[in-house]
């Protein structure tokens, strides 16, 4: 049993020595420019798993297939940049006589948006140790320093003090039980402390060896580096995206006027007067519901409040606005159950003119959200006439639901109006959020993704360190957006995960001819 206990003791002790050593060695650059890097993102998985420690060093030539660590253009002249990227070289190009490297994370769908030159490459990854990065990262925290360094060091020091005390007692008893030698008399005259120190130190080295001395030394160095900000680079890779902490006040410009029925057919209700059966369809481009309370519709004369109470148009859904339910009682139109019916109690504006008019949608603050003109009116499009006249009983509708380029070409004439739906093309997008501990990722899929050119995102969440935020952006190069390796923690010299992460909110903007906002709670 004692033998098993000793084996466990030494295994634990050697592990602590290794962690203390790796943590302490992070304060130095090795000969030849080699450095240790703590990898706490998943963009190179499975080649270099999250939580690995990688040894990186310069080489004379970098080749396709090499995994390299490089810094950003902003840190070109920085010797020890805090934020670096570790990706694989997938192509080498000659641009004006300058060798440039195209890089990509093994776990990423697309290459990094910017190629790099040799001056930005820190070195090639020679090997990595999986999982040790987590332990080293923990050792660099206040709690980790206490658990892995201070407590074990205190136990060792205390045990040695007890051993020295017992050894001193034994020597004193032995000395008193026999005749003192000349040397011992001199020692006695000097004092018993020298005996304790001399014999104790000898016994310490004999019993425990140099490893414990190294452990205590590493503990001191680790403590000093933790407070002085020693260099230990962490990888925070966002599929080639740049990011910075911040907050994003979301707008609701994703709600648009999607169809307008202003020239009521003779068999489908009243075309004018005080009780017209005109209706307007709104489409919500966002992935979250929008409250239409105190929003308004304005023509070229008057303003109509849509509703004074909360009425929500669903995400990627429709709201159909008319004066009253009588609009739907004549059998001409029947909005689907998924569409929200809103009754204003009064006509829209001053009544929508058949020969030419405008329709302006404003939010509760009076901010103009969307506008459309038809006939001779040119307000919405800046110059020229609006959408061509529909004719009796027809409507004008967007060719693709929600697509708004501020142009009359967005619109077409429907012989058969269809409130609350759109029979034409739609922008299909689906947002999914993934989390593994402090690592976060998300994807946007659907046939509509390719309609956009770029994306921006923000993640906000609560933690034991307060409210946190991460922003990012990137180019859309295919039918899917996939972002991995977003780290929920503090990344300076090292990455330290925040505790009690909660209330995660991801917002993504897809930007092209139209802007679409997506949101999900994690």
N, C-alpha and C positions, 0 to 999 in steps of 0.2 A: 504494500500500500504506500509506503514511504517513497519507494522508487517511482511509482506512478505519479505521486504528488510532485516529486522533483521534476519529472519530465514535463508535466503540465506547467509548472512554475517557470521552467526555462523556455518553453515554447511561447508562453505569454510574454516573458521578459524579452526574448529575441524579437518578437513582433513589435513590442513597444520601442525597442532600440531601432528597428528598421524604420518605423514611422517617424520617430524623433530625428533619425538621420536624414531621411528624405525631406522632412520639413526644414531642417537646418541647412541642408545643402542647397535649398532653394535661394539662399542668400548669396550664392557664389556662381560665377560663370566658370565652367571647366576650361581646361587648357584646350586651345583650338576653337573656342567659341561655342562649345556645346552647352546646352541649357536644358533644364527640366521644365515640362509644361503639364499643368493639371487640366485634363480634358473633361469638362462638365456639360457637354452638349452632345446631341445624337446625330449630327450631320454626317459623320464618318462611320456610323454603324453599318454593318457589323465589323468592319475592318478594325476600327478603333472604338470600342464600346464606351458609352458614357461612364465616367468615373475612372478613366485610365490615367496613368502617368506616362508621358512620352519623352524620350530623349531625342533632342533635335540638334543637328549640327550642320555646318556649311559643307558643300561639296563643290568641286571645280565645275561640274556640268550637271544641269538638271534635265532629266529626260521625261518623255511622256510616260505616265504611269507612276511617277514618283509622288509620294505624299509629302507635301511641304507645308511649312508654317510661314505665313507672311503677314506683313502689317499693311495698314491702309495708307493711301497717298498722303493723308493729313499727318501721319506719323513718320514720313519718310526720313526725316533727320533726327528722329527720336531713337536713342540707343536701346532703351528698354520700354517699349510701348506697353500700355496696360491691356489693350484689346487687340488680339490677333486672330487670325483665321487659319485653320488647318484643313486643307482640301487637297484633292488629287489633281495633278496636271493631266488634262485630257487632250490638249492640243498645244502646239507651239507654232507661232506665226512670226513672219518677218514684216514689220510695219515701218517702212522708211529706213531700213537698215538697223532697226532696233528689235531685238528678240523679245517677244512678248508671250506670256504663258496664259492659256485659258484653263481655269480651274473649276472644279465641281466637287461637291460633297457626295460621297457614295450613296447616301440616303436621300439625296435631293433629286428632283425630277429634271431640273434644268441647270445649265452652267451658271456660274457667277456672272453678274451683269457687266463687270469690267475686267478686262485682262490686266495682267501685272507684268512689270519688267523685273529684271534680275535684282535691281536695287531694293525692291520691296520684300524679297524673299530672305527670311532669317535663316532657314536651313531645311534639311530633309529629315523626316522622321526615321530614326534607325530602329527603334523598338519601343514597345510600350508594355506596361504592367497593368493588366485589368484590375479594377476595383480599388486599387491602392489610392487612387485620387480621392475617393470618398473619405477614407481614413485620414489622409493628409489634410484634406479640406476641413474635416472635423477638428483635427488637431490645431488648426489655425484660428478656430473660434475660441471665445473665452471659456465656454464650457469644455470644449475639447482639450484646451491647454490644461485645465484643472484636472480632468479625468485621466488624460494620457501622459501628462508630464508632471504636474505638481504633486498629485496624490501619490503616484508610484515613487517619485523622488523623495517625498516626505517619509514614506514607509521605509525606504532604504536607509535614509539618514537616521531615522529613529532606531531602526534595528541595529545599526552600527554603533549608535551611542549606547544602547543597552549592552551590546557585546563588549564595547570598550570599558564600560563601567564594571561589568562582571570580570573581565580580564584583569582590570586594575585591582579589584578586590582579591582575586586569586593571588596576584603577585605580592600584595601586602601581607596576606596571611602566610604565604610561603616564606617571605623575608623575615617575618617575626618568629617563625618556628625554627629558624636556623641561624647560624653565625653569619653576620654580614661580611661580604668581601670588601676589599678596599674600594673597588669601583662603586659598589652599592652604597657604601657610606657616603661617598662623594655625591652620588645621585640623591641620597636621602637629604643631604645638606642642601642641595639645589631645590629639591621639592619633588613630591610624588607626581606632579602633573606631567613631567617629562616622560616618566615611565608610561603613563596612560597614553600619551600621544604617540610615542615611539612604537610601543607594542601594538597599540590599536591600529595604526596605519599599516604596519607590517601584516597584521592579521587580516585587515580589510583586503589588501591586494592578494594575499595568499588564498583567502577563502572565495572571493568573488571575482578576482581578475580584472583585467582592463576594461571589460565590457560595461561594467556598472559605472566606471569613471567616465567612459564615453557617453553613456546614457545621461548622466548628470550634466555633462558638458553640453550635450545636444539640447537638453531641457533648458539650460540657461540661454543658449543661442536662440532657441525657438521662442522663448519668452521675449527676448529682446527684439527679434525680428517681427513678432506679432504686434509690438507697440511702435516700431519704427517704420513699418510698411516695406518690408523686404520684398524683393522682386520675385514673384512666382506667377507666371502668366496663366490666365485661364481663358479657355476658348468659349466665346459666346457667339454662335454662328446661326444666322437666320436665313438660310437658303440664299445667301448672297445679298441679303438686304441690310440696309443701314437702319439703326434705330437709336432712340434716345428716350430717356424718361420724360413723361409729360402727360398732359390731359387734353382731351378732345371734346369740346362742346359740340354735341351732335346737332345737326340741323334736320329739318323734315322736308327738305326740298324734293324728296322722293315722291311726294304726292303730286299728281298731274291731272289736268283736265284731259280725259281720254276719249270722250264722245259727247257731241252736242246735238240735240234735237230741237232746233229753233223754228223750223217751218212745219208746223203740225199738219198732217194730212186731213183732208176734209172729213174722212170717215173715222178719225181717231181722236176726236175731242176738239177743244177750242184752240184756234190759232192765235188769238189776240184778245184784247180787252182786259178786264180786271181778273179774269180767271182762266188764263191760258194753260194748256197742258204740255208746255215745254218741259224738257228735263235735261239734266246734265249728269254725265257719268264721271266719277273720279277713280283713279287707279293709284294704289299705294305701292310704290317701288320698294319700300323698305321691308326688312324681315321682322319688323315689329309693328304692332298696332299703333295707329295715330288717332289722337282725340281731335275731333272737328269742332269742339266747343268754341264758340265765338269766332270761328272762321267765317269768311264772307265771300260772296260772288258779286262782282260789280260789272255792269255794262257801261256804255258811254254816258249814262245819265244817273243811275241810282245804284245803291248798295243794298244787298239782302244778306242778313245774318243767316248762316246755314242752320245753326241751332244754338240756343242759349244754354243747353245742358250738354253733358258729355255724351258724345256719340262716336264710337270707334270704327274706323275703317280698318279691316284686318290686313295683316301683312300679305303683300302680293294679292290683295283682294280689291273689291269694288264697292263703291257707295253710289247710289242713284238718288239724285236730288230733284224733287218736284214740289209744287205748291201744296198738293194734298194727295190723298189716296185715290181721289177720283180719276187721276191720270191713268191708273191701271185698271179701271173698272169697265172700260169700253171694249175689252177683249183684244185690243191691238197688240199690247205688249204685256209680258209677264216676267219680270226680273227673277232670276233663279234665287232659291232660298239662301244661297251663300252670299248674296249681295245685300248690303245694308241699305234699307230704304229710309230716306230722310225727308221729312216734310217741313218746309219753311213756314207755311202759313201765309205766305205772300208770294207774289210772282217774282221771278228771278230778274233782278235789276228793274228796269222800267218796261220789261217785256222785251224779248230778243227780236230785233228787227230782221226781217227776211232779206232786205236788200243790201245789208252790210252792217256789221256791229262787232263789238269786242266782248270778251268775257275774261275777267281778271279774278284769279283765286288768291286770297290773302289769308295769312294765318291769324291767330288770336292777337298778335302784336301789331297787326297792320302791315306786315312785311309781304310783299308780292311774291308768291310762290310759283305761279304759272300764269300764262295768258295765251289767248288765241284770238285771231281776227278772221273775219270772213267777208266776202264781197269787197266793197270799196274801202273798208276800214284797214289801215296798215299799222295800227298801234303795236301789235304783238311782235311783228317781224322787222320793225325798223324802217323799212322802205318797201315800196310796191304794194300791191293789193294783198288781201288775205287769202284764205282758202276759197276756192271757187264756190259759187252758190250751189247748194244741194238741190234745190227744187222741192216742190210740194211733197211732203211725206217722207223725205229722205233725211239722212243724218250725215254728219261728217265725223270720222273716227280716225284715230291714229293707226297707221299701217301695222305697227308692232306695238303691243301694249306697253305703255310707259316710256317708249323711246321719244326723247325730246331734244331736238337739235336747234330749236328756235327757228324753225323754217316751215313754210307752208307745205314743203314737200313731205313732211312727216305725216300728212293727212291724206285721206281718200274719202270718196263718197260711197255710202252704203245705201243700196236700194231697199234693203230690209234692215232697219235699225235693230240693235240688240242690246238693250240696257242691262248692265250687270254682268256682262261677259264680253269676250272678244274672240271672234272666230278666226282671226288671223294669227300671224306668228307671235309668239311670246318669248320672253327671255327667261329661260329656266336656269336657276342657280340654287345650289344647295350648300349650306355651310355646316361643317362638322368640326367639333372641338375635341382634342385628345389631350389627356394629361397622365403623366407617369411621375408621381412625386412632385419635385420642383421643376420638372421639364414639361413644357407645353408645346403643342403643335395644332395646326388646323388645316383644313382643306376646303376648297370651293370647287364643286363639280357641277356638271350640267351642260347642256348644249349651248346655253347662252353665254358661258364664260368667254368663249372666243370672240364675242362681240365687243369685248372691252380691251383696252390697250395696257392698262396698268392698274395696280391696286395699292391702297394704303390701309393700314390697320392700327388699332390701338387696343391694348389690353389693360384694364384697370382691375385692381383687386385689393382686398383688405388683408392685413397681416399683423403680426405682433409688433412690426415696425411702423405701423400706420398705413395710410393709403399709398398705393404704389401704381405706377403706370409705365407702359412700354409702347413705343410707337415703331412702326416699320413700313416699308414700301418695297415695291418691286415691279418688274415688267411681266406682262402676261404673254407667254410664248406658245400656249397650246390650249387645250380644252379643260385644263385643270390647274388649280393653284394648290401647291402643297408646301407648307412652311413647317419646319421642325427645329428643335433645339432652342426654343424660347425658354430662357431660364428665369424662374421666379425667385430672385434673390439679389443680393448686393454683390456686384462685380467691380472690384477695384484691382488690387494686386491679386486677389483670389476671389472666387465666387463662393458666397456663403448663402445657403437657402434660408428664406424667411420661414418662420414658424407660423402655425395657425393660419394658413392661406385659405381664404373664403371669399365668397361674393365675387367670383371671377366673371367679368363681362368682356366679351370680345366683340368689337365693331370693325367691320370691313367695308371699305368703299371700293367699288369697281368703277373705273373711270374710262370713258371712251366718248362716243357721241352723246351718250346719256350717262348719268351718274346713278349708280344703284347702291343703296346702303343696306348692309346685312348686319344682324346682331344675334348673339347667342349668349346664354348664361351657362357657366360651367359649375 
